[in-house]
């Protein structure tokens, strides 16, 4: 069974999917919070994380950051 890699050494607010495709790095010094995520959505995130070989947490953070960037680019409020 392939073991998930740690998130790259990038501040969580700057983490993108492109960072997850690169090689493994040290993830020490990160602060994460718990979120409630619908089970079906978590399943989809789990499959993405498996394909990229990263943790679910790293995949969720990268997806959230990219979504927030796109929302801000469309002018949907101040999301930074």
Biopython code that builds the backbone (N, CA, C, O; Angstrom):
import numpy as np
from Bio.PDB.StructureBuilder import StructureBuilder

atoms = [
    (1, "UNK", "N", (0.839, -1.184, 0.000)),
    (1, "UNK", "CA", (0.000, 0.000, 0.000)),
    (1, "UNK", "C", (0.876, 1.238, 0.000)),
    (1, "UNK", "O", (1.803, 1.355, 0.802)),
    (2, "UNK", "N", (0.581, 2.157, -0.901)),
    (2, "UNK", "CA", (1.351, 3.382, -1.003)),
    (2, "UNK", "C", (1.021, 4.296, 0.167)),
    (2, "UNK", "O", (-0.150, 4.543, 0.458)),
    (3, "UNK", "N", (2.039, 4.793, 0.829)),
    (3, "UNK", "CA", (1.846, 5.658, 1.983)),
    (3, "UNK", "C", (1.791, 7.116, 1.526)),
    (3, "UNK", "O", (2.576, 7.529, 0.672)),
    (4, "UNK", "N", (0.870, 7.892, 2.089)),
    (4, "UNK", "CA", (0.721, 9.299, 1.719)),
    (4, "UNK", "C", (1.953, 10.088, 2.134)),
    (4, "UNK", "O", (2.548, 9.832, 3.181)),
    (5, "UNK", "N", (2.325, 11.051, 1.299)),
    (5, "UNK", "CA", (3.436, 11.940, 1.604)),
    (5, "UNK", "C", (2.938, 13.072, 2.465)),
    (5, "UNK", "O", (1.733, 13.294, 2.588)),
    (6, "UNK", "N", (3.862, 13.779, 3.055)),
    (6, "UNK", "CA", (3.527, 14.962, 3.827)),
    (6, "UNK", "C", (3.328, 16.145, 2.884)),
    (6, "UNK", "O", (3.772, 16.111, 1.736)),
    (7, "UNK", "N", (2.667, 17.180, 3.365)),
    (7, "UNK", "CA", (2.459, 18.388, 2.576)),
    (7, "UNK", "C", (3.800, 19.083, 2.353)),
    (7, "UNK", "O", (4.687, 18.991, 3.201)),
    (8, "UNK", "N", (3.960, 19.770, 1.234)),
    (8, "UNK", "CA", (5.209, 20.483, 0.973)),
    (8, "UNK", "C", (5.443, 21.598, 1.980)),
    (8, "UNK", "O", (4.520, 22.037, 2.667)),
    (9, "UNK", "N", (6.675, 22.044, 2.055)),
    (9, "UNK", "CA", (7.048, 23.091, 3.002)),
    (9, "UNK", "C", (6.679, 24.457, 2.428)),
    (9, "UNK", "O", (7.544, 25.265, 2.089)),
    (10, "UNK", "N", (5.380, 24.690, 2.330)),
    (10, "UNK", "CA", (4.817, 25.937, 1.806)),
    (10, "UNK", "C", (3.798, 26.400, 2.826)),
    (10, "UNK", "O", (3.043, 25.582, 3.350)),
    (11, "UNK", "N", (3.753, 27.699, 3.124)),
    (11, "UNK", "CA", (2.711, 28.157, 4.058)),
    (11, "UNK", "C", (1.331, 27.705, 3.574)),
    (11, "UNK", "O", (1.043, 27.759, 2.378)),
    (12, "UNK", "N", (0.494, 27.267, 4.489)),
    (12, "UNK", "CA", (-0.811, 26.730, 4.114)),
    (12, "UNK", "C", (-1.643, 27.709, 3.301)),
    (12, "UNK", "O", (-2.423, 27.290, 2.446)),
    (13, "UNK", "N", (-1.493, 29.000, 3.550)),
    (13, "UNK", "CA", (-2.274, 29.986, 2.800)),
    (13, "UNK", "C", (-1.826, 30.093, 1.353)),
    (13, "UNK", "O", (-2.526, 30.691, 0.536)),
    (14, "UNK", "N", (-0.668, 29.524, 1.018)),
    (14, "UNK", "CA", (-0.143, 29.582, -0.346)),
    (14, "UNK", "C", (-0.130, 28.224, -1.029)),
    (14, "UNK", "O", (0.270, 28.127, -2.190)),
    (15, "UNK", "N", (-0.557, 27.173, -0.338)),
    (15, "UNK", "CA", (-0.511, 25.812, -0.871)),
    (15, "UNK", "C", (-1.477, 25.654, -2.031)),
    (15, "UNK", "O", (-2.650, 26.008, -1.915)),
    (16, "UNK", "N", (-1.000, 25.128, -3.143)),
    (16, "UNK", "CA", (-1.805, 24.890, -4.333)),
    (16, "UNK", "C", (-1.599, 23.447, -4.773)),
    (16, "UNK", "O", (-0.672, 22.778, -4.316)),
    (17, "UNK", "N", (-2.468, 22.970, -5.660)),
    (17, "UNK", "CA", (-2.348, 21.601, -6.148)),
    (17, "UNK", "C", (-0.997, 21.375, -6.815)),
    (17, "UNK", "O", (-0.450, 20.276, -6.720)),
    (18, "UNK", "N", (-0.450, 22.367, -7.476)),
    (18, "UNK", "CA", (0.858, 22.226, -8.121)),
    (18, "UNK", "C", (1.938, 21.876, -7.096)),
    (18, "UNK", "O", (2.869, 21.137, -7.416)),
    (19, "UNK", "N", (1.830, 22.390, -5.884)),
    (19, "UNK", "CA", (2.804, 22.070, -4.846)),
    (19, "UNK", "C", (2.717, 20.602, -4.437)),
    (19, "UNK", "O", (3.721, 20.006, -4.045)),
    (20, "UNK", "N", (1.531, 20.021, -4.524)),
    (20, "UNK", "CA", (1.327, 18.651, -4.080)),
    (20, "UNK", "C", (1.888, 17.635, -5.073)),
    (20, "UNK", "O", (2.158, 16.492, -4.704)),
    (21, "UNK", "N", (2.062, 18.042, -6.316)),
    (21, "UNK", "CA", (2.553, 17.133, -7.338)),
    (21, "UNK", "C", (4.058, 16.923, -7.195)),
    (21, "UNK", "O", (4.573, 15.886, -7.614)),
    (22, "UNK", "N", (4.768, 17.880, -6.616)),
    (22, "UNK", "CA", (6.211, 17.773, -6.426)),
    (22, "UNK", "C", (6.570, 16.732, -5.388)),
    (22, "UNK", "O", (5.700, 16.037, -4.865)),
    (23, "UNK", "N", (7.853, 16.627, -5.092)),
    (23, "UNK", "CA", (8.350, 15.632, -4.151)),
    (23, "UNK", "C", (7.970, 15.933, -2.714)),
    (23, "UNK", "O", (7.548, 17.049, -2.409)),
    (24, "UNK", "N", (8.112, 14.951, -1.820)),
    (24, "UNK", "CA", (7.761, 15.131, -0.406)),
    (24, "UNK", "C", (8.738, 16.061, 0.305)),
    (24, "UNK", "O", (9.928, 16.081, -0.006)),
    (25, "UNK", "N", (8.233, 16.820, 1.248)),
    (25, "UNK", "CA", (9.052, 17.702, 2.071)),
    (25, "UNK", "C", (8.561, 17.623, 3.508)),
    (25, "UNK", "O", (7.577, 16.941, 3.797)),
    (26, "UNK", "N", (9.236, 18.310, 4.396)),
    (26, "UNK", "CA", (8.876, 18.311, 5.813)),
    (26, "UNK", "C", (7.665, 19.207, 6.050)),
    (26, "UNK", "O", (7.614, 20.325, 5.537)),
    (27, "UNK", "N", (6.697, 18.733, 6.813)),
    (27, "UNK", "CA", (5.467, 19.494, 7.075)),
    (27, "UNK", "C", (5.421, 20.033, 8.504)),
    (27, "UNK", "O", (4.354, 20.439, 8.964)),
    (28, "UNK", "N", (6.537, 20.046, 9.210)),
    (28, "UNK", "CA", (6.554, 20.511, 10.603)),
    (28, "UNK", "C", (6.188, 21.990, 10.681)),
    (28, "UNK", "O", (6.448, 22.750, 9.748)),
    (29, "UNK", "N", (5.593, 22.387, 11.783)),
    (29, "UNK", "CA", (5.271, 23.787, 12.007)),
    (29, "UNK", "C", (3.974, 24.260, 11.407)),
    (29, "UNK", "O", (3.758, 25.468, 11.301)),
    (30, "UNK", "N", (3.111, 23.366, 11.014)),
    (30, "UNK", "CA", (1.824, 23.757, 10.432)),
    (30, "UNK", "C", (0.750, 23.713, 11.520)),
    (30, "UNK", "O", (0.791, 22.885, 12.430)),
    (31, "UNK", "N", (-0.185, 24.604, 11.400)),
    (31, "UNK", "CA", (-1.324, 24.614, 12.319)),
    (31, "UNK", "C", (-2.576, 24.371, 11.506)),
    (31, "UNK", "O", (-2.866, 25.122, 10.575)),
    (32, "UNK", "N", (-3.313, 23.345, 11.839)),
    (32, "UNK", "CA", (-4.533, 23.002, 11.130)),
    (32, "UNK", "C", (-5.714, 23.086, 12.087)),
    (32, "UNK", "O", (-5.547, 22.953, 13.300)),
    (33, "UNK", "N", (-6.901, 23.305, 11.545)),
    (33, "UNK", "CA", (-8.123, 23.300, 12.338)),
    (33, "UNK", "C", (-9.027, 22.198, 11.791)),
    (33, "UNK", "O", (-8.894, 21.792, 10.637)),
    (34, "UNK", "N", (-9.927, 21.730, 12.609)),
    (34, "UNK", "CA", (-10.874, 20.703, 12.183)),
    (34, "UNK", "C", (-12.036, 21.343, 11.447)),
    (34, "UNK", "O", (-12.522, 22.407, 11.832)),
    (35, "UNK", "N", (-12.479, 20.680, 10.381)),
    (35, "UNK", "CA", (-13.637, 21.128, 9.617)),
    (35, "UNK", "C", (-14.637, 19.993, 9.547)),
    (35, "UNK", "O", (-14.269, 18.821, 9.624)),
    (36, "UNK", "N", (-15.877, 20.341, 9.402)),
    (36, "UNK", "CA", (-16.894, 19.332, 9.119)),
    (36, "UNK", "C", (-17.104, 19.355, 7.614)),
    (36, "UNK", "O", (-17.459, 20.384, 7.041)),
    (37, "UNK", "N", (-16.882, 18.210, 6.983)),
    (37, "UNK", "CA", (-16.973, 18.092, 5.532)),
    (37, "UNK", "C", (-17.943, 16.955, 5.232)),
    (37, "UNK", "O", (-17.839, 15.887, 5.836)),
    (38, "UNK", "N", (-18.887, 17.160, 4.311)),
    (38, "UNK", "CA", (-19.813, 16.080, 3.972)),
    (38, "UNK", "C", (-19.049, 14.832, 3.530)),
    (38, "UNK", "O", (-18.027, 14.932, 2.851)),
    (39, "UNK", "N", (-19.544, 13.671, 3.913)),
    (39, "UNK", "CA", (-18.857, 12.411, 3.650)),
    (39, "UNK", "C", (-18.620, 12.172, 2.163)),
    (39, "UNK", "O", (-17.550, 11.700, 1.782)),
    (40, "UNK", "N", (-19.599, 12.490, 1.317)),
    (40, "UNK", "CA", (-19.410, 12.258, -0.117)),
    (40, "UNK", "C", (-18.318, 13.155, -0.680)),
    (40, "UNK", "O", (-17.561, 12.734, -1.555)),
    (41, "UNK", "N", (-18.228, 14.383, -0.191)),
    (41, "UNK", "CA", (-17.172, 15.290, -0.632)),
    (41, "UNK", "C", (-15.815, 14.797, -0.137)),
    (41, "UNK", "O", (-14.827, 14.854, -0.868)),
    (42, "UNK", "N", (-15.769, 14.321, 1.086)),
    (42, "UNK", "CA", (-14.525, 13.793, 1.638)),
    (42, "UNK", "C", (-14.047, 12.581, 0.836)),
    (42, "UNK", "O", (-12.844, 12.393, 0.657)),
    (43, "UNK", "N", (-14.969, 11.771, 0.360)),
    (43, "UNK", "CA", (-14.607, 10.636, -0.488)),
    (43, "UNK", "C", (-13.945, 11.090, -1.771)),
    (43, "UNK", "O", (-12.960, 10.499, -2.215)),
    (44, "UNK", "N", (-14.488, 12.141, -2.368)),
    (44, "UNK", "CA", (-13.901, 12.687, -3.600)),
    (44, "UNK", "C", (-12.516, 13.244, -3.330)),
    (44, "UNK", "O", (-11.593, 13.025, -4.114)),
    (45, "UNK", "N", (-12.364, 13.971, -2.217)),
    (45, "UNK", "CA", (-11.061, 14.521, -1.845)),
    (45, "UNK", "C", (-10.078, 13.383, -1.580)),
    (45, "UNK", "O", (-8.911, 13.465, -1.963)),
    (46, "UNK", "N", (-10.545, 12.331, -0.930)),
    (46, "UNK", "CA", (-9.690, 11.177, -0.645)),
    (46, "UNK", "C", (-9.128, 10.585, -1.932)),
    (46, "UNK", "O", (-7.946, 10.247, -1.997)),
    (47, "UNK", "N", (-9.970, 10.459, -2.958)),
    (47, "UNK", "CA", (-9.507, 9.907, -4.235)),
    (47, "UNK", "C", (-8.477, 10.823, -4.897)),
    (47, "UNK", "O", (-7.496, 10.342, -5.462)),
    (48, "UNK", "N", (-8.691, 12.131, -4.831)),
    (48, "UNK", "CA", (-7.706, 13.083, -5.379)),
    (48, "UNK", "C", (-6.390, 12.964, -4.624)),
    (48, "UNK", "O", (-5.322, 12.917, -5.233)),
    (49, "UNK", "N", (-6.466, 12.915, -3.303)),
    (49, "UNK", "CA", (-5.257, 12.807, -2.482)),
    (49, "UNK", "C", (-4.502, 11.520, -2.795)),
    (49, "UNK", "O", (-3.273, 11.528, -2.877)),
    (50, "UNK", "N", (-5.225, 10.413, -2.971)),
    (50, "UNK", "CA", (-4.571, 9.147, -3.307)),
    (50, "UNK", "C", (-3.857, 9.237, -4.643)),
    (50, "UNK", "O", (-2.722, 8.779, -4.777)),
    (51, "UNK", "N", (-4.516, 9.826, -5.630)),
    (51, "UNK", "CA", (-3.898, 9.945, -6.956)),
    (51, "UNK", "C", (-2.644, 10.799, -6.912)),
    (51, "UNK", "O", (-1.678, 10.523, -7.623)),
    (52, "UNK", "N", (-2.649, 11.838, -6.080)),
    (52, "UNK", "CA", (-1.483, 12.717, -5.973)),
    (52, "UNK", "C", (-0.452, 12.193, -4.984)),
    (52, "UNK", "O", (0.683, 12.670, -4.963)),
    (53, "UNK", "N", (-0.832, 11.219, -4.166)),
    (53, "UNK", "CA", (0.079, 10.667, -3.171)),
    (53, "UNK", "C", (0.340, 11.617, -2.013)),
    (53, "UNK", "O", (1.448, 11.666, -1.478)),
    (54, "UNK", "N", (-0.694, 12.378, -1.625)),
    (54, "UNK", "CA", (-0.566, 13.338, -0.529)),
    (54, "UNK", "C", (-1.625, 13.057, 0.521)),
    (54, "UNK", "O", (-2.496, 12.211, 0.322)),
    (55, "UNK", "N", (-1.551, 13.765, 1.637)),
    (55, "UNK", "CA", (-2.553, 13.601, 2.681)),
    (55, "UNK", "C", (-3.858, 14.270, 2.263)),
    (55, "UNK", "O", (-3.869, 15.167, 1.420)),
    (56, "UNK", "N", (-4.956, 13.818, 2.866)),
    (56, "UNK", "CA", (-6.247, 14.459, 2.606)),
    (56, "UNK", "C", (-6.218, 15.917, 3.064)),
    (56, "UNK", "O", (-6.789, 16.787, 2.407)),
    (57, "UNK", "N", (-5.557, 16.181, 4.183)),
    (57, "UNK", "CA", (-5.476, 17.559, 4.687)),
    (57, "UNK", "C", (-4.808, 18.473, 3.670)),
    (57, "UNK", "O", (-5.288, 19.577, 3.413)),
    (58, "UNK", "N", (-3.702, 18.014, 3.093)),
    (58, "UNK", "CA", (-2.996, 18.824, 2.096)),
    (58, "UNK", "C", (-3.881, 19.060, 0.876)),
    (58, "UNK", "O", (-3.917, 20.167, 0.339)),
    (59, "UNK", "N", (-4.592, 18.029, 0.439)),
    (59, "UNK", "CA", (-5.473, 18.176, -0.716)),
    (59, "UNK", "C", (-6.597, 19.165, -0.427)),
    (59, "UNK", "O", (-6.917, 20.000, -1.274)),
    (60, "UNK", "N", (-7.196, 19.082, 0.753)),
    (60, "UNK", "CA", (-8.284, 19.993, 1.124)),
    (60, "UNK", "C", (-7.791, 21.434, 1.155)),
    (60, "UNK", "O", (-8.451, 22.325, 0.619)),
    (61, "UNK", "N", (-6.643, 21.671, 1.775)),
    (61, "UNK", "CA", (-6.115, 23.032, 1.876)),
    (61, "UNK", "C", (-5.817, 23.591, 0.483)),
    (61, "UNK", "O", (-6.162, 24.734, 0.186)),
    (62, "UNK", "N", (-5.181, 22.790, -0.365)),
    (62, "UNK", "CA", (-4.862, 23.254, -1.719)),
    (62, "UNK", "C", (-6.129, 23.563, -2.508)),
    (62, "UNK", "O", (-6.201, 24.583, -3.193)),
    (63, "UNK", "N", (-7.130, 22.687, -2.416)),
    (63, "UNK", "CA", (-8.386, 22.919, -3.133)),
    (63, "UNK", "C", (-9.104, 24.167, -2.623)),
    (63, "UNK", "O", (-9.642, 24.942, -3.414)),
    (64, "UNK", "N", (-9.113, 24.362, -1.307)),
    (64, "UNK", "CA", (-9.734, 25.563, -0.746)),
    (64, "UNK", "C", (-9.017, 26.827, -1.220)),
    (64, "UNK", "O", (-9.663, 27.797, -1.617)),
    (65, "UNK", "N", (-7.693, 26.816, -1.178)),
    (65, "UNK", "CA", (-6.934, 27.987, -1.612)),
    (65, "UNK", "C", (-7.184, 28.315, -3.076)),
    (65, "UNK", "O", (-7.363, 29.479, -3.434)),
    (66, "UNK", "N", (-7.196, 27.287, -3.922)),
    (66, "UNK", "CA", (-7.446, 27.534, -5.343)),
    (66, "UNK", "C", (-8.861, 28.044, -5.576)),
    (66, "UNK", "O", (-9.077, 28.932, -6.401)),
    (67, "UNK", "N", (-9.822, 27.486, -4.851)),
    (67, "UNK", "CA", (-11.201, 27.964, -4.983)),
    (67, "UNK", "C", (-11.357, 29.402, -4.526)),
    (67, "UNK", "O", (-12.074, 30.181, -5.154)),
    (68, "UNK", "N", (-10.694, 29.758, -3.438)),
    (68, "UNK", "CA", (-10.747, 31.142, -2.958)),
    (68, "UNK", "C", (-10.100, 32.096, -3.950)),
    (68, "UNK", "O", (-10.601, 33.201, -4.161)),
    (69, "UNK", "N", (-8.990, 31.683, -4.563)),
    (69, "UNK", "CA", (-8.342, 32.513, -5.578)),
    (69, "UNK", "C", (-9.272, 32.768, -6.760)),
    (69, "UNK", "O", (-9.368, 33.890, -7.256)),
    (70, "UNK", "N", (-9.953, 31.718, -7.203)),
    (70, "UNK", "CA", (-10.872, 31.866, -8.337)),
    (70, "UNK", "C", (-12.062, 32.749, -7.968)),
    (70, "UNK", "O", (-12.508, 33.561, -8.779)),
    (71, "UNK", "N", (-12.572, 32.595, -6.758)),
    (71, "UNK", "CA", (-13.692, 33.435, -6.315)),
    (71, "UNK", "C", (-13.272, 34.893, -6.268)),
    (71, "UNK", "O", (-14.020, 35.775, -6.690)),
    (72, "UNK", "N", (-12.082, 35.146, -5.758)),
    (72, "UNK", "CA", (-11.592, 36.528, -5.683)),
    (72, "UNK", "C", (-11.375, 37.095, -7.080)),
    (72, "UNK", "O", (-11.669, 38.266, -7.320)),
    (73, "UNK", "N", (-10.868, 36.289, -8.001)),
    (73, "UNK", "CA", (-10.644, 36.743, -9.373)),
    (73, "UNK", "C", (-11.954, 37.107, -10.060)),
    (73, "UNK", "O", (-11.983, 37.981, -10.926)),
    (74, "UNK", "N", (-13.041, 36.436, -9.672)),
    (74, "UNK", "CA", (-14.366, 36.749, -10.242)),
    (74, "UNK", "C", (-15.024, 37.916, -9.532)),
    (74, "UNK", "O", (-16.092, 38.372, -9.939)),
    (75, "UNK", "N", (-14.390, 38.404, -8.471)),
    (75, "UNK", "CA", (-14.945, 39.545, -7.747)),
    (75, "UNK", "C", (-16.001, 39.174, -6.723)),
    (75, "UNK", "O", (-16.862, 39.988, -6.392)),
    (76, "UNK", "N", (-15.940, 37.955, -6.222)),
    (76, "UNK", "CA", (-16.911, 37.505, -5.228)),
    (76, "UNK", "C", (-16.403, 37.886, -3.847)),
    (76, "UNK", "O", (-15.785, 37.072, -3.161)),
    (77, "UNK", "N", (-16.660, 39.107, -3.445)),
    (77, "UNK", "CA", (-16.280, 39.570, -2.110)),
    (77, "UNK", "C", (-14.784, 39.595, -1.880)),
    (77, "UNK", "O", (-13.992, 39.285, -2.770)),
    (78, "UNK", "N", (-14.421, 39.963, -0.691)),
    (78, "UNK", "CA", (-13.023, 39.986, -0.276)),
    (78, "UNK", "C", (-12.735, 38.677, 0.433)),
    (78, "UNK", "O", (-13.091, 38.517, 1.600)),
    (79, "UNK", "N", (-12.101, 37.744, -0.246)),
    (79, "UNK", "CA", (-11.865, 36.434, 0.319)),
    (79, "UNK", "C", (-10.418, 36.205, 0.704)),
    (79, "UNK", "O", (-10.031, 35.070, 0.980)),
    (80, "UNK", "N", (-9.621, 37.237, 0.729)),
    (80, "UNK", "CA", (-8.209, 37.047, 1.084)),
    (80, "UNK", "C", (-8.001, 37.126, 2.571)),
    (80, "UNK", "O", (-6.873, 36.988, 3.044)),
]
sb = StructureBuilder()
sb.init_structure("model")
sb.init_model(0)
sb.init_chain("A")
sb.init_seg("    ")
for serial, (resi, resn, name, xyz) in enumerate(atoms, 1):
    if name == "N":
        sb.init_residue(resn, " ", resi, " ")
    sb.init_atom(name, np.array(xyz, "f"), 0.0, 1.0, " ", f" {name:<3s}", serial, name[0])
structure = sb.get_structure()
